[in-house]
Amino acid sequence: MSASTPVDEPADGPATTPADDPLARERSHLAASRSALRAMREDVEALDIGDVTANWVNAAVLQRQIGERIKALADLSDTPLFFGRLDYLHSPGAERAEGAEGERPRPEAAYQTLHIGRRHVHDADGDPMVIDWRAPVSQPFYRASKKDPHDVALRRRFGYTGGDLTAYEDEHLSDPTAADTAGKLLQQEIERPRVGPMRDIVATIQPEQDEIVRSGLSGSVCVQGGPGTGKTAVGLHRVAYLLYAHRERLARTGTLVVGPNRSFLHYIEQVLPALGELTVAQATVDDLVAHVEVRGTDEAPAAVVKGDARMARVLRRALYSHVTMPTEPVVVVRGSRRWRVPAYELEEIVRQLLDRDIRYGAARDALPQRIAHAVLVQMERAGEAPDDRVQDAVARSAAVKAAVKAVWPAVDPAKLVLRLLGDAEFLAEHAEGLLDEQEQKTILWTKPARSVKSAKWSAADAVLIDEAADLVQRTHSLGHVVLDEAQDLSPMQYRAVGRRCTTGSATVLGDLAQGTTPWATRSWEEALTHLGKQDAVIEELTAGFRVPTGVITYASRLLPHIAPGLTPVASIRENPGLFEVRPAGGTDDVVSACRELLRNEGSVGLIAADARVPELAGALTAAGMTYVAPGEETTHATRLTLVPASLAKGLEYDYVVLDEPRAVVDAEPDERTGLRRLYVALTRAVSGLIVTHAAPLPEQLT
């Protein structure tokens, strides 16, 4: 941050000597904390596991755990080790003593003082020097106010330049005579320019955000948040909190962050490591369902039908159509004896398995054991005493295997979908009453593929295969899944993600106004039903921390046309930011706008309709301006990113040039989707936006 002087003098009076200077004392504590963290890391590095491991497997596991611990204890030189301090009136957790009305806080030395940071740090005696922001005792740093101080006398925030502590700011929460003023350091931290990937917001979490972050693991949460409300950061910080509060459980079950594309995942990938969490996997929905190579694309109508939840029932019908009732008995030969299981008894076994509604593959695996058990019952009635080994041998016999193959054949999920999309009669049989004739014709391939490998599968086809695979064999469930930019998912994609957390919980993040696919989410209640989390709590964030007032006010003109029921975001930024709409004569004017914004500190994004990106790329190169693509990391030397509008969602830049709004709208299959894409593009700026246009602006903006 740029702040370099104390903003408010503490209660113990002005500094007279360096020893009494609060800023000097805080710098000393920072230096001591860094030394303590270094000692913690060295202690772990010095561990000798030779005498505590029984074999090489245990040694490898323990060595990996030690390596992860060493990484988690890394001290990032340009990242503040602590960002705040709490001075409690009493030791945290103790009963609050009643004092006289209007009593001023006690001297600083009498307080229980805690420094709040990204990770726990203790000294050689085990006494805490920095408290993890996720600890219960740290919660008042985010929740305390003059109305409800949580037994906190003073909250102090620190300003940094790089890793150097340069300023502090105090709030006397338990002093009724102290002014209730907004924190300048907090505002400056929110608005601080950035270069490179997304950073954490651990120092600036607001009370309404903190409530979501600290919600329990057992329940799922859906966060509706407009641009700049911090919903992505809230979701990532919730993962960090849950890993802190439920470390052992989530270490066993796993956590996953699902994003819309690789560029977005690259943008957010440093947030959790900065908070000390290194084990959270990241993926797109396409990654989750990558059973086949995707080489084709669907027209919008076909993608909409394939993404409809009705397809799950079509697939289930098609799969279980392979089960046929037995018409012949099974005869098992054991030595000189022949054991016969009649067809009617086999049919009863098959119907029992169908009625149990277990996975197709699990039922198929159980069928030979059920048949073998029927044979063992006959053996016991005949006076024999067969054991489990005999039952297993009968289950593996040629006669039983042949019966299972005929009655309950193995089904390959990809081949099942291949047949559905390539065989009109097969599709019609199993889509009857679910899809009408036109819908069936829409998803049928004009030229059926010969094999799974030769088929030009689309992304929607891969989701269907994933659904079929889950019908055959249960998908592994994780402990917690974060699903970001969820508004663009189809019902079948929601089901694919939901399968990954059937026994866990989810954090769903999105903005209905930013849905830019033909199958975009219409309501969160509907989406959560498809996800299998109908009981999730829906929270709404409407306070805009990142987007300037002028920008969000202009973009909100589109809301009545794209999401009439949503509450517009209200910017709480003190800095109104730069906002300007400019007529442009050509690409030279766009390049000039970029050059102008690059004179400021921070990142710059040039957002344009996908079809215009090559022309703009050529103009930038001709002007000698270097740039990167979304997902490539910016540097202080190259701070400009050329962004196709289709990839802008979820990304932020300090300054944005938006080229030709009309072209952004016209690039989409319908006007509503186009206006939503434009709304996304308009709201990527943190400090300033210049809109350039040669064509007339969409009438909804004027």
Buried (B, 14 or more C-beta within 10 A) or exposed (E): BEBEEBBBEBBEEEBEEEEEBBBBBBBBBBEEBBBBBEBBBEEBEEEEEEEEBEEEEEBEEBEEEBEEBBEBBBBEEEBBBBBBBBBBBBEBEEEEEEEEEEEBBBEBEEBBBBBBBBBBBBBEEEEBBBBBBBBEBBBBBBBBBBEEBBBBBBBBBBBBEEBEBBBBBBBBBBBEEBEEEEBBBBBBBBBBBBBEBBBBBBBBBBEBBBBBBBBEBEEBBBBBBBBBBBBBBBBBBBBBBBBBBBEEBBEEBBBBBBBBBBBBBBBBBBBBBBBBBBEBEBBBBBEBBBBBEBEBEBEBBBBBBBBBBBBBBBBBBBBBEBBEEBEEBBEBEBEEEEBEBEBEBBBBBBEEBBEEEBBBBBBBBBBBBBBBBBBBBBBEEEEEEBEEEBBEBBBEBEBBEEBBEEBBEEBEBBEBBBBBBBBBEBBEBBBEEBBEEEBBBBBBBEEEBEEBEEBEBBBBBBBBBBBBBBBBEBBEBBBBBBBBBBBBBBBBBBBBBBBBBBEBBBBBBBBBBBBBBBBBBEEBEEBBBBBBBEEBEEBBBBBBBBBBBBBBBBBBBBBEBBBEEBEBBBBBBEBEBBBEBEEBEEBEBBBBBBBBBBEBBBBBBBBBBBBBBEBBBEBBEEEEBEBBEBBEEBEEEBBBBBBBBBBBBBBBBBBBBBBBBBBBBBBBEEBBBBBBBBBBBBBBBBBBBBBBBBEEBBEBBE
